Amino acid sequence: MLRALLRRLLLSIPLLFVVSILTFVLTGLTPGDPAHTILGTNATPAAIAAINKTLGLDKPIWVQYWHWLTGLVHGDLGKSIFSSEPVTTILANSLPITLTLIIGAVIVSVLVGIPIGVASAQRSKSSGQLIDAFSLVGYAIPPFFLGLLLTLLFADTLGWLPPSGWVDPGEDFGGWLLSIVLPVLTLAIPGAAIVARQTRQGMLEVLSRDFIRSLRARGLSGRSIVYRHALRNSLGNVVTLLGLYVVGMLLGTTLVETVFAMQGLGSIAVVATNQHDLPVLEGAALYFTIVVIVAFAIVDVTRAALNPKLRTR
């Protein structure tokens, strides 16, 4: 299993190169450039040329990419064109925000979705219809709209939670917990709906198998059958779904960070795109890709832990 995991991680290295190349190319094809953004619309061609030369933007795109790749090998992602701040510093400040929202949303989705799915699988068909409706509504509501609704209710009307902002957990742990409740719920509600539906479907399929009937015939308690045997065998697809959900949340966090005024990776990438700040945008794309690779590596390990057959493949 470890060898297969290492092989998968090694095969992911070309993906990092592909993403970085596409980011360079697509950014170069978009209209506008940093020089115009810095100098304004009234800048002279000579001034624009001077800025481009200073920033190294007058060189061909493949030369710029080679310089960036050389710096990456040495752990240097360059500096922001606008703030001159190292990209690694910018991303180091924004990465914990995005990871907190993603990890928090996954935890809440699992803690809420799986028990609901297990309970509905043991009850009538009407509960399954309610789960389907909950899943459809939760998945259909746009994250930014759901975030605004939660803010209106819990922050503006009830005054229980702060409406926006990020608090450093090292400075105020209680304030940090309060600051992440609304954005985590915004991301977790659709996830919990999807997890509940997938758990219910998996449980119904496993509970209809012959080995479950054999366990019942041997006199095992219903609780033991459900939680020790049926649930374990039905969680494989749920884990895979969570991996896909994490990938989808990379876009969702961008919208949620904007709604709640948090400077996470998504917000940094949006600003960098608008400003044509290529070093920051390239670094953000690299970090996003690494998050995806790690997420699916965790999915593989978890599925192997749940299913012994996968460990031998």
KOLTOR-64714 format. One line per field, with one value per residue: residue in one letter; residue number from 1; y, z, x of N, C-alpha, C in turn. Coordinates in pm, whole numbers, plus 50000, padded with zeros to 5 digits. Layout:
r c(a; ...)
k c(NUM; ...)
n_v c(Y; ...)
n_w c(Z; ...)
n_u c(X; ...)
ca_v c(Y; ...)
ca_w c(Z; ...)
ca_u c(X; ...)
c_v c(Y; ...)
c_w c(Z; ...)
c_u c(X; ...)
! end
This chain:
r c(m; l; r; a; l; l; r; r; l; l; l; s; i; p; l; l; f; v; v; s; i; l; t; f; v; l; t; g; l; t; p; g; d; p; a; h; t; i; l; g; t; n; a; t; p; a; a; i; a; a; i; n; k; t; l; g; l; d; k; p; i; w; v; q; y; w; h; w; l; t; g; l; v; h; g; d; l; g; k; s; i; f; s; s; e; p; v; t; t; i; l; a; n; s; l; p; i; t; l; t; l; i; i; g; a; v; i; v; s; v; l; v; g; i; p; i; g; v; a; s; a; q; r; s; k; s; s; g; q; l; i; d; a; f; s; l; v; g; y; a; i; p; p; f; f; l; g; l; l; l; t; l; l; f; a; d; t; l; g; w; l; p; p; s; g; w; v; d; p; g; e; d; f; g; g; w; l; l; s; i; v; l; p; v; l; t; l; a; i; p; g; a; a; i; v; a; r; q; t; r; q; g; m; l; e; v; l; s; r; d; f; i; r; s; l; r; a; r; g; l; s; g; r; s; i; v; y; r; h; a; l; r; n; s; l; g; n; v; v; t; l; l; g; l; y; v; v; g; m; l; l; g; t; t; l; v; e; t; v; f; a; m; q; g; l; g; s; i; a; v; v; a; t; n; q; h; d; l; p; v; l; e; g; a; a; l; y; f; t; i; v; v; i; v; a; f; a; i; v; d; v; t; r; a; a; l; n; p; k; l; r; t; r)
k c(1; 2; 3; 4; 5; 6; 7; 8; 9; 10; 11; 12; 13; 14; 15; 16; 17; 18; 19; 20; 21; 22; 23; 24; 25; 26; 27; 28; 29; 30; 31; 32; 33; 34; 35; 36; 37; 38; 39; 40; 41; 42; 43; 44; 45; 46; 47; 48; 49; 50; 51; 52; 53; 54; 55; 56; 57; 58; 59; 60; 61; 62; 63; 64; 65; 66; 67; 68; 69; 70; 71; 72; 73; 74; 75; 76; 77; 78; 79; 80; 81; 82; 83; 84; 85; 86; 87; 88; 89; 90; 91; 92; 93; 94; 95; 96; 97; 98; 99; 100; 101; 102; 103; 104; 105; 106; 107; 108; 109; 110; 111; 112; 113; 114; 115; 116; 117; 118; 119; 120; 121; 122; 123; 124; 125; 126; 127; 128; 129; 130; 131; 132; 133; 134; 135; 136; 137; 138; 139; 140; 141; 142; 143; 144; 145; 146; 147; 148; 149; 150; 151; 152; 153; 154; 155; 156; 157; 158; 159; 160; 161; 162; 163; 164; 165; 166; 167; 168; 169; 170; 171; 172; 173; 174; 175; 176; 177; 178; 179; 180; 181; 182; 183; 184; 185; 186; 187; 188; 189; 190; 191; 192; 193; 194; 195; 196; 197; 198; 199; 200; 201; 202; 203; 204; 205; 206; 207; 208; 209; 210; 211; 212; 213; 214; 215; 216; 217; 218; 219; 220; 221; 222; 223; 224; 225; 226; 227; 228; 229; 230; 231; 232; 233; 234; 235; 236; 237; 238; 239; 240; 241; 242; 243; 244; 245; 246; 247; 248; 249; 250; 251; 252; 253; 254; 255; 256; 257; 258; 259; 260; 261; 262; 263; 264; 265; 266; 267; 268; 269; 270; 271; 272; 273; 274; 275; 276; 277; 278; 279; 280; 281; 282; 283; 284; 285; 286; 287; 288; 289; 290; 291; 292; 293; 294; 295; 296; 297; 298; 299; 300; 301; 302; 303; 304; 305; 306; 307; 308; 309; 310; 311; 312; 313)
n_v c(49880; 50125; 50153; 50182; 50421; 50600; 50579; 50694; 50958; 51034; 51023; 51239; 51458; 51543; 51659; 51892; 52041; 52070; 52221; 52456; 52546; 52588; 52792; 53004; 53038; 53090; 53318; 53492; 53520; 53659; 53978; 54296; 54409; 54405; 54647; 54849; 54844; 54932; 55188; 55316; 55429; 55642; 55617; 55643; 55484; 55450; 55456; 55232; 55034; 55055; 54975; 54710; 54604; 54632; 54460; 54225; 54142; 54180; 53977; 53667; 53440; 53179; 53209; 53356; 53160; 52966; 53097; 53120; 52849; 52767; 52912; 52787; 52531; 52591; 52661; 52913; 53122; 53363; 53720; 53935; 54136; 54380; 54437; 54362; 54173; 53857; 53570; 53329; 53414; 53555; 53349; 53176; 53309; 53303; 53039; 52885; 52983; 52899; 52617; 52572; 52629; 52432; 52185; 52208; 52216; 51961; 51796; 51871; 51800; 51522; 51449; 51526; 51437; 51153; 51022; 51101; 50980; 50707; 50673; 50730; 50521; 50308; 50353; 50454; 50491; 50753; 50905; 50875; 51016; 51270; 51307; 51305; 51538; 51727; 51699; 51783; 52054; 52157; 52126; 52284; 52551; 52845; 52900; 53164; 53291; 53137; 53190; 53464; 53452; 53309; 53490; 53708; 53601; 53489; 53674; 53948; 53960; 53793; 53832; 53657; 53569; 53681; 53884; 53880; 53847; 53734; 53573; 53538; 53226; 53192; 53428; 53478; 53229; 53161; 53368; 53303; 53057; 53144; 53309; 53138; 52989; 53059; 53072; 52803; 52656; 52744; 52616; 52353; 52272; 52205; 51990; 51811; 51739; 51598; 51392; 51261; 51162; 50989; 50811; 50695; 50562; 50383; 50232; 50111; 49945; 49773; 49658; 49490; 49271; 48927; 48848; 49007; 48909; 48659; 48732; 48831; 48599; 48460; 48579; 48827; 49156; 49428; 49680; 49620; 49497; 49710; 49920; 49801; 49639; 49691; 49975; 50017; 49885; 50041; 50287; 50337; 50457; 50697; 50815; 50853; 51034; 51250; 51325; 51426; 51630; 51800; 51898; 52040; 52230; 52402; 52597; 52689; 52794; 53025; 53198; 53204; 53309; 53564; 53661; 53661; 53822; 53723; 53663; 53429; 53157; 53153; 53415; 53559; 53459; 53554; 53835; 53852; 53762; 53966; 54175; 54086; 53969; 53768; 53601; 53562; 53450; 53218; 53084; 53043; 52874; 52653; 52576; 52512; 52289; 52109; 52072; 51931; 51695; 51590; 51552; 51344; 51147; 51099; 51000; 50757; 50617; 50603; 50457; 50215; 50143; 50091; 49886; 49584; 49443; 49627; 49686; 49496; 49540)
n_w c(50000; 50084; 49893; 49660; 49720; 49729; 49464; 49339; 49432; 49315; 49046; 49042; 49018; 48744; 48703; 48853; 48701; 48463; 48547; 48631; 48390; 48232; 48381; 48345; 48065; 48019; 48175; 48038; 47804; 47875; 47863; 47925; 48153; 48412; 48412; 48307; 48508; 48727; 48650; 48546; 48319; 48167; 48114; 47945; 47648; 47673; 47948; 48025; 47896; 48037; 48296; 48242; 48168; 48404; 48571; 48442; 48256; 47991; 47862; 47673; 47725; 47785; 47884; 48115; 48253; 48287; 48458; 48681; 48740; 48799; 49035; 49191; 49231; 49410; 49625; 49611; 49531; 49411; 49405; 49488; 49230; 49287; 49568; 49636; 49823; 49943; 49774; 49905; 50167; 50151; 50077; 50289; 50492; 50405; 50349; 50593; 50651; 50438; 50456; 50711; 50675; 50486; 50613; 50846; 50734; 50618; 50846; 50987; 50793; 50788; 51056; 51077; 50842; 50810; 51045; 50997; 50750; 50816; 51005; 50850; 50668; 50810; 50849; 50732; 50383; 50346; 50498; 50347; 50119; 50229; 50285; 50025; 49927; 50101; 50028; 49761; 49785; 49951; 49788; 49574; 49652; 49610; 49739; 49821; 49853; 50052; 50256; 50297; 50390; 50633; 50768; 50790; 50962; 51198; 51265; 51208; 51287; 51525; 51655; 51751; 51641; 51489; 51192; 50991; 50897; 51016; 51286; 51454; 51577; 51762; 51903; 52001; 52086; 52137; 52003; 51748; 51702; 51701; 51477; 51260; 51246; 51089; 50812; 50790; 50832; 50607; 50401; 50488; 50503; 50238; 50195; 50406; 50334; 50094; 50182; 50362; 50189; 50023; 50215; 50307; 50073; 50034; 50272; 50248; 50030; 50129; 50351; 50229; 50148; 50139; 50348; 50559; 50623; 50714; 50944; 51100; 51132; 51294; 51531; 51603; 51741; 51633; 51641; 51639; 51388; 51218; 51276; 51302; 51083; 50847; 50814; 50793; 50554; 50376; 50363; 50179; 49927; 50027; 50129; 49893; 49770; 49946; 49889; 49627; 49695; 49843; 49640; 49494; 49689; 49678; 49492; 49615; 49858; 49769; 49706; 49956; 50122; 50018; 50084; 50364; 50415; 50428; 50390; 50226; 50028; 49795; 49774; 49751; 49507; 49331; 49348; 49255; 48995; 48884; 48896; 48738; 48865; 48831; 48969; 49228; 49156; 49026; 49238; 49407; 49247; 49241; 49511; 49540; 49372; 49508; 49739; 49629; 49543; 49788; 49915; 49765; 49807; 50079; 50062; 49926; 50119; 50331; 50217; 50175; 50439; 50521; 50352; 50330; 50095; 49915; 50002; 49910; 49643)
n_u c(50083; 50191; 50390; 50236; 50110; 50325; 50405; 50186; 50204; 50445; 50372; 50211; 50370; 50420; 50168; 50179; 50359; 50215; 49992; 50123; 50236; 50006; 49890; 50072; 50051; 49774; 49738; 49902; 49754; 49528; 49361; 49526; 49789; 50043; 50188; 50021; 49830; 49976; 50075; 49855; 49592; 49682; 49947; 50260; 50393; 50670; 50713; 50569; 50716; 50954; 50878; 50802; 51049; 51192; 51052; 51095; 50915; 50935; 51054; 51032; 50752; 50826; 51082; 51032; 50890; 51087; 51266; 51099; 51058; 51316; 51359; 51163; 51268; 51464; 51314; 51202; 50945; 50934; 50855; 50580; 50445; 50333; 50340; 50594; 50643; 50756; 50629; 50596; 50560; 50319; 50142; 50180; 50050; 49788; 49719; 49659; 49401; 49234; 49272; 49170; 48897; 48827; 48896; 48743; 48484; 48469; 48484; 48248; 48059; 48088; 48031; 47767; 47634; 47677; 47556; 47286; 47237; 47269; 47064; 46836; 46843; 46750; 46489; 46161; 46054; 45983; 46159; 46386; 46312; 46302; 46573; 46675; 46553; 46665; 46934; 46925; 46839; 47042; 47266; 47199; 47180; 47361; 47694; 47771; 47525; 47404; 47585; 47536; 47271; 47305; 47467; 47294; 47102; 47238; 47435; 47356; 47079; 47042; 47284; 47477; 47718; 48026; 48012; 48205; 48556; 48882; 49031; 49334; 49423; 49627; 49633; 49373; 49191; 48923; 48789; 48872; 48741; 48473; 48483; 48507; 48280; 48047; 48148; 48239; 48003; 47864; 48001; 47974; 47705; 47596; 47775; 47715; 47458; 47502; 47671; 47499; 47305; 47456; 47554; 47317; 47227; 47440; 47425; 47170; 47219; 47420; 47292; 47115; 47256; 47373; 47547; 47474; 47225; 47305; 47449; 47242; 47096; 47267; 47228; 47334; 47330; 47119; 47241; 47515; 47537; 47471; 47659; 47915; 47950; 47780; 47798; 48075; 48133; 47996; 48113; 48311; 48245; 48152; 48382; 48528; 48357; 48385; 48646; 48616; 48445; 48609; 48774; 48582; 48523; 48737; 48679; 48447; 48544; 48667; 48453; 48326; 48525; 48534; 48278; 48291; 48505; 48776; 49119; 49204; 49349; 49192; 49083; 49322; 49413; 49214; 49247; 49510; 49475; 49315; 49498; 49699; 49915; 50146; 50346; 50226; 49980; 50065; 50190; 49967; 49810; 49978; 49974; 49702; 49688; 49853; 49702; 49485; 49614; 49708; 49463; 49340; 49528; 49490; 49232; 49278; 49432; 49249; 49038; 49170; 49216; 48957; 48878; 49014; 49083; 49177; 49429; 49602; 49623)
ca_v c(50000; 50241; 50166; 50235; 50562; 50676; 50583; 50792; 51091; 51064; 51049; 51369; 51565; 51604; 51743; 52024; 52113; 52104; 52332; 52577; 52592; 52643; 52920; 53103; 53062; 53153; 53455; 53573; 53543; 53749; 54118; 54377; 54372; 54473; 54783; 54938; 54849; 55011; 55326; 55377; 55431; 55754; 55592; 55648; 55356; 55440; 55422; 55093; 54949; 55058; 54891; 54570; 54562; 54621; 54341; 54107; 54100; 54201; 53853; 53570; 53371; 53058; 53253; 53387; 53034; 52899; 53165; 53082; 52708; 52762; 52957; 52686; 52423; 52640; 52701; 53055; 53144; 53499; 53828; 53999; 54248; 54504; 54464; 54318; 54079; 53721; 53495; 53228; 53480; 53583; 53224; 53118; 53376; 53275; 52894; 52835; 53021; 52808; 52481; 52568; 52622; 52303; 52077; 52225; 52177; 51815; 51737; 51893; 51721; 51382; 51432; 51547; 51362; 51007; 50977; 51119; 50876; 50577; 50670; 50725; 50390; 50211; 50396; 50441; 50555; 50897; 50967; 50880; 51127; 51393; 51318; 51345; 51679; 51802; 51696; 51867; 52195; 52194; 52133; 52383; 52688; 52896; 52924; 53304; 53325; 53071; 53266; 53588; 53417; 53276; 53615; 53788; 53540; 53468; 53791; 54074; 53952; 53738; 53886; 53553; 53543; 53794; 53872; 53861; 53862; 53618; 53596; 53447; 53139; 53210; 53548; 53466; 53102; 53169; 53453; 53228; 52961; 53217; 53368; 53038; 52912; 53089; 53022; 52657; 52610; 52773; 52509; 52220; 52235; 52122; 51866; 51721; 51687; 51501; 51277; 51189; 51088; 50880; 50714; 50621; 50470; 50276; 50146; 50030; 49842; 49675; 49588; 49391; 49163; 48798; 48831; 49074; 48812; 48556; 48789; 48837; 48462; 48417; 48643; 48953; 49267; 49520; 49787; 49567; 49476; 49840; 50006; 49730; 49568; 49761; 50109; 50007; 49844; 50142; 50416; 50355; 50558; 50824; 50872; 50903; 51154; 51358; 51373; 51512; 51748; 51890; 51966; 52139; 52337; 52499; 52708; 52741; 52876; 53156; 53278; 53220; 53403; 53698; 53700; 53682; 53910; 53647; 53662; 53294; 53134; 53189; 53561; 53603; 53425; 53644; 53965; 53838; 53753; 54100; 54261; 54016; 53945; 53630; 53518; 53524; 53360; 53089; 53018; 52999; 52757; 52542; 52532; 52446; 52157; 52025; 52036; 51826; 51572; 51538; 51508; 51213; 51051; 51063; 50916; 50623; 50552; 50574; 50346; 50092; 50106; 50039; 49766; 49511; 49396; 49731; 49692; 49400; 49574)
ca_w c(50000; 50091; 49764; 49566; 49754; 49684; 49318; 49300; 49459; 49212; 48921; 49052; 48989; 48613; 48714; 48900; 48587; 48367; 48604; 48629; 48251; 48191; 48450; 48274; 47930; 48025; 48226; 47930; 47701; 47923; 47831; 48031; 48203; 48538; 48392; 48297; 48639; 48818; 48603; 48510; 48176; 48099; 48108; 47812; 47608; 47726; 48090; 48033; 47857; 48145; 48403; 48198; 48172; 48545; 48628; 48364; 48176; 47848; 47810; 47627; 47834; 47824; 47965; 48247; 48319; 48327; 48578; 48793; 48771; 48866; 49172; 49262; 49270; 49527; 49728; 49597; 49438; 49361; 49483; 49429; 49144; 49341; 49705; 49651; 49934; 49894; 49752; 50010; 50286; 50125; 50079; 50424; 50573; 50355; 50346; 50711; 50645; 50346; 50511; 50825; 50624; 50420; 50712; 50931; 50659; 50604; 50977; 51014; 50697; 50830; 51185; 51059; 50730; 50828; 51133; 50932; 50648; 50882; 51066; 50747; 50602; 50894; 50867; 50618; 50258; 50355; 50546; 50233; 50035; 50295; 50264; 49885; 49915; 50173; 49946; 49643; 49825; 50001; 49678; 49474; 49701; 49590; 49869; 49863; 49897; 50181; 50352; 50327; 50474; 50767; 50829; 50824; 51075; 51321; 51297; 51209; 51362; 51660; 51714; 51820; 51578; 51410; 51053; 50896; 50953; 51061; 51411; 51470; 51693; 51861; 51981; 52067; 52038; 52140; 51892; 51623; 51686; 51662; 51344; 51153; 51250; 50974; 50685; 50789; 50809; 50468; 50318; 50538; 50483; 50117; 50212; 50493; 50257; 49999; 50258; 50415; 50080; 49981; 50324; 50306; 49959; 50061; 50379; 50193; 49943; 50210; 50436; 50150; 50107; 50205; 50472; 50664; 50666; 50792; 51075; 51175; 51167; 51403; 51654; 51635; 51767; 51521; 51653; 51595; 51244; 51148; 51294; 51288; 50956; 50734; 50796; 50747; 50413; 50292; 50372; 50072; 49832; 50097; 50135; 49758; 49750; 50023; 49812; 49520; 49758; 49877; 49516; 49467; 49787; 49644; 49433; 49714; 49955; 49709; 49725; 50099; 50174; 49976; 50162; 50504; 50421; 50473; 50288; 50203; 49897; 49688; 49762; 49701; 49365; 49257; 49341; 49169; 48857; 48841; 48885; 48658; 48950; 48792; 49072; 49332; 49095; 49003; 49368; 49455; 49167; 49288; 49641; 49516; 49315; 49615; 49824; 49560; 49546; 49925; 49945; 49706; 49875; 50203; 50021; 49897; 50244; 50409; 50152; 50202; 50579; 50533; 50270; 50325; 49961; 49843; 50049; 49835; 49502)
ca_u c(50000; 50280; 50457; 50139; 50087; 50443; 50401; 50085; 50257; 50545; 50301; 50145; 50465; 50388; 50048; 50221; 50418; 50108; 49915; 50204; 50249; 49877; 49871; 50153; 49999; 49642; 49755; 49957; 49653; 49423; 49390; 49583; 49920; 50072; 50239; 49906; 49765; 50060; 50091; 49728; 49558; 49748; 50092; 50320; 50455; 50807; 50705; 50524; 50829; 51053; 50827; 50810; 51190; 51231; 50986; 51130; 50799; 50962; 51111; 50931; 50684; 50898; 51195; 50976; 50856; 51211; 51316; 51014; 51083; 51446; 51338; 51085; 51360; 51538; 51220; 51170; 50834; 50940; 50794; 50463; 50478; 50278; 50382; 50734; 50650; 50777; 50505; 50584; 50506; 50177; 50066; 50187; 49949; 49654; 49692; 49586; 49260; 49166; 49275; 49077; 48760; 48806; 48898; 48626; 48364; 48469; 48452; 48106; 47982; 48093; 47964; 47623; 47580; 47678; 47447; 47155; 47224; 47250; 46931; 46731; 46847; 46680; 46352; 46070; 46093; 45961; 46283; 46477; 46270; 46345; 46717; 46695; 46515; 46769; 47054; 46903; 46836; 47173; 47361; 47157; 47196; 47498; 47760; 47771; 47391; 47386; 47664; 47464; 47156; 47353; 47513; 47176; 47033; 47315; 47518; 47281; 46953; 47060; 47405; 47552; 47847; 48078; 47970; 48316; 48690; 48958; 49103; 49447; 49397; 49732; 49606; 49242; 49137; 48777; 48747; 48895; 48631; 48353; 48498; 48501; 48154; 47960; 48202; 48244; 47867; 47829; 48058; 47942; 47565; 47584; 47850; 47640; 47345; 47552; 47720; 47383; 47240; 47544; 47558; 47190; 47226; 47535; 47372; 47061; 47276; 47491; 47197; 47042; 47346; 47353; 47622; 47398; 47122; 47374; 47479; 47116; 47060; 47354; 47182; 47401; 47238; 47103; 47340; 47644; 47530; 47468; 47777; 48042; 47960; 47717; 47852; 48214; 48134; 47930; 48182; 48410; 48198; 48141; 48517; 48559; 48276; 48445; 48761; 48564; 48386; 48720; 48813; 48479; 48529; 48841; 48606; 48354; 48614; 48693; 48333; 48300; 48625; 48493; 48160; 48327; 48623; 48893; 49223; 49254; 49411; 49099; 49080; 49452; 49419; 49126; 49314; 49628; 49426; 49273; 49615; 49800; 50031; 50173; 50411; 50130; 49882; 50133; 50206; 49835; 49772; 50062; 49923; 49574; 49714; 49907; 49588; 49410; 49694; 49706; 49327; 49316; 49615; 49420; 49119; 49329; 49472; 49129; 48966; 49245; 49193; 48821; 48861; 49142; 49115; 49250; 49567; 49683; 49623)
c_v c(50125; 50264; 50225; 50383; 50648; 50686; 50688; 50935; 51131; 51095; 51183; 51484; 51625; 51692; 51883; 52106; 52156; 52223; 52461; 52633; 52654; 52778; 53031; 53139; 53137; 53295; 53546; 53605; 53638; 53894; 54194; 54328; 54450; 54618; 54884; 54952; 54938; 55159; 55395; 55384; 55540; 55734; 55594; 55513; 55340; 55400; 55276; 54998; 54943; 54969; 54744; 54518; 54542; 54493; 54213; 54057; 54122; 54077; 53760; 53490; 53247; 53092; 53287; 53259; 52961; 52964; 53128; 52939; 52691; 52806; 52855; 52573; 52462; 52690; 52847; 53071; 53287; 53598; 53883; 54121; 54380; 54537; 54432; 54224; 53938; 53644; 53390; 53289; 53508; 53457; 53157; 53182; 53338; 53126; 52844; 52869; 52923; 52665; 52468; 52553; 52485; 52190; 52086; 52181; 52027; 51748; 51751; 51809; 51575; 51360; 51448; 51451; 51213; 50961; 50993; 51010; 50740; 50567; 50657; 50591; 50285; 50246; 50387; 50512; 50706; 50969; 50975; 50992; 51260; 51415; 51362; 51493; 51768; 51810; 51788; 52015; 52240; 52210; 52245; 52526; 52734; 52928; 53069; 53345; 53262; 53145; 53396; 53561; 53386; 53401; 53700; 53734; 53544; 53589; 53918; 54069; 53907; 53792; 53785; 53540; 53666; 53777; 53843; 53872; 53731; 53656; 53492; 53361; 53153; 53330; 53536; 53340; 53104; 53255; 53386; 53129; 53030; 53269; 53267; 52964; 52935; 53042; 52870; 52600; 52633; 52664; 52371; 52178; 52157; 51988; 51766; 51659; 51577; 51374; 51194; 51104; 50968; 50771; 50630; 50520; 50354; 50180; 50057; 49916; 49733; 49594; 49483; 49272; 49037; 48789; 48903; 48980; 48701; 48606; 48797; 48697; 48409; 48487; 48769; 49065; 49360; 49631; 49742; 49548; 49609; 49909; 49932; 49667; 49650; 49897; 50105; 49974; 49948; 50274; 50440; 50463; 50695; 50893; 50928; 51031; 51273; 51413; 51465; 51641; 51848; 51966; 52074; 52256; 52438; 52620; 52771; 52829; 53014; 53248; 53306; 53317; 53547; 53748; 53737; 53759; 53840; 53638; 53522; 53281; 53179; 53339; 53615; 53575; 53518; 53781; 53959; 53828; 53889; 54193; 54205; 53998; 53798; 53549; 53472; 53424; 53222; 53013; 52966; 52875; 52634; 52487; 52460; 52304; 52061; 51981; 51923; 51693; 51508; 51483; 51368; 51107; 51005; 50973; 50773; 50549; 50514; 50459; 50213; 50047; 50045; 49906; 49693; 49464; 49499; 49738; 49601; 49433; 49673)
c_w c(50000; 49958; 49660; 49591; 49707; 49532; 49271; 49322; 49356; 49079; 48923; 49020; 48850; 48616; 48761; 48787; 48489; 48418; 48599; 48489; 48204; 48256; 48381; 48140; 47935; 48079; 48118; 47821; 47745; 47893; 47953; 48072; 48331; 48520; 48382; 48432; 48735; 48778; 48570; 48359; 48098; 48084; 47963; 47776; 47663; 47872; 48108; 47999; 47968; 48261; 48366; 48203; 48316; 48607; 48553; 48277; 48028; 47782; 47762; 47745; 47878; 47908; 48107; 48323; 48367; 48452; 48700; 48836; 48842; 49011; 49254; 49311; 49396; 49637; 49724; 49491; 49384; 49455; 49410; 49347; 49209; 49480; 49730; 49770; 49879; 49884; 49861; 50139; 50270; 50137; 50216; 50516; 50531; 50357; 50470; 50708; 50558; 50401; 50629; 50778; 50563; 50522; 50804; 50862; 50642; 50735; 51008; 50920; 50738; 50958; 51173; 50955; 50753; 50926; 51071; 50827; 50708; 50940; 50960; 50675; 50680; 50912; 50737; 50495; 50264; 50406; 50434; 50137; 50096; 50276; 50121; 49865; 49983; 50091; 49825; 49678; 49871; 49890; 49580; 49520; 49678; 49724; 49914; 49914; 50033; 50289; 50392; 50417; 50617; 50840; 50874; 50950; 51203; 51361; 51311; 51298; 51506; 51730; 51787; 51769; 51504; 51263; 50956; 50971; 51001; 51185; 51423; 51593; 51801; 51950; 52061; 52014; 52035; 52027; 51758; 51599; 51641; 51519; 51231; 51149; 51125; 50842; 50678; 50766; 50665; 50375; 50358; 50511; 50353; 50130; 50297; 50420; 50161; 50071; 50313; 50306; 50036; 50088; 50325; 50191; 49982; 50168; 50327; 50107; 50024; 50296; 50361; 50109; 50192; 50338; 50588; 50715; 50751; 50934; 51162; 51219; 51282; 51534; 51693; 51653; 51645; 51523; 51602; 51444; 51170; 51156; 51275; 51151; 50839; 50709; 50742; 50598; 50321; 50287; 50258; 49975; 49898; 50103; 49999; 49729; 49826; 49953; 49699; 49577; 49798; 49754; 49481; 49564; 49759; 49574; 49534; 49817; 49900; 49730; 49873; 50162; 50136; 50060; 50304; 50520; 50481; 50359; 50275; 50065; 49783; 49666; 49706; 49551; 49281; 49241; 49246; 49022; 48804; 48818; 48792; 48736; 48934; 48900; 49182; 49277; 49071; 49133; 49422; 49379; 49210; 49420; 49626; 49464; 49421; 49710; 49761; 49567; 49685; 49960; 49889; 49761; 50006; 50173; 49996; 50026; 50326; 50349; 50177; 50346; 50599; 50461; 50258; 50186; 49886; 49885; 49969; 49687; 49472)
c_u c(50086; 50350; 50362; 50113; 50204; 50446; 50300; 50136; 50362; 50480; 50229; 50239; 50442; 50265; 50083; 50281; 50310; 50028; 49994; 50219; 50118; 49850; 49948; 50090; 49866; 49649; 49811; 49856; 49542; 49460; 49442; 49720; 49947; 50117; 50125; 49835; 49843; 50059; 49960; 49709; 49629; 49898; 50140; 50380; 50596; 50807; 50662; 50638; 50934; 51009; 50839; 50953; 51236; 51176; 51022; 51017; 50819; 51020; 51000; 50875; 50759; 51021; 51148; 50944; 50983; 51270; 51232; 51041; 51217; 51435; 51261; 51173; 51437; 51445; 51180; 51061; 50830; 50874; 50674; 50504; 50437; 50330; 50529; 50752; 50672; 50645; 50486; 50526; 50358; 50094; 50070; 50084; 49807; 49619; 49620; 49438; 49183; 49162; 49179; 48934; 48732; 48799; 48777; 48498; 48356; 48429; 48303; 48020; 47976; 48012; 47812; 47565; 47572; 47570; 47308; 47134; 47200; 47110; 46822; 46728; 46771; 46533; 46275; 46123; 46075; 46085; 46385; 46441; 46309; 46495; 46746; 46662; 46619; 46896; 47041; 46907; 46974; 47275; 47328; 47180; 47340; 47564; 47753; 47633; 47362; 47464; 47596; 47343; 47198; 47402; 47396; 47108; 47116; 47401; 47435; 47157; 46975; 47184; 47490; 47696; 47896; 48045; 48083; 48448; 48749; 49036; 49214; 49424; 49505; 49708; 49476; 49174; 48985; 48723; 48766; 48783; 48503; 48363; 48483; 48369; 48072; 48022; 48209; 48105; 47823; 47880; 48007; 47798; 47545; 47656; 47777; 47522; 47390; 47599; 47603; 47317; 47325; 47552; 47431; 47187; 47321; 47486; 47260; 47115; 47345; 47394; 47116; 47129; 47324; 47427; 47553; 47289; 47185; 47405; 47354; 47073; 47144; 47321; 47255; 47299; 47232; 47206; 47477; 47646; 47541; 47603; 47910; 48060; 47904; 47781; 47993; 48220; 48070; 48005; 48281; 48369; 48183; 48277; 48557; 48482; 48334; 48568; 48720; 48506; 48494; 48766; 48710; 48482; 48638; 48781; 48511; 48422; 48645; 48574; 48307; 48400; 48591; 48377; 48200; 48458; 48744; 48994; 49284; 49316; 49322; 49095; 49210; 49462; 49332; 49190; 49434; 49587; 49386; 49392; 49722; 49931; 50070; 50244; 50314; 50029; 49942; 50152; 50075; 49789; 49851; 50009; 49789; 49595; 49767; 49794; 49507; 49484; 49690; 49568; 49301; 49410; 49551; 49300; 49166; 49365; 49349; 49050; 49038; 49227; 49055; 48803; 48995; 49180; 49198; 49396; 49658; 49692; 49735)
! end
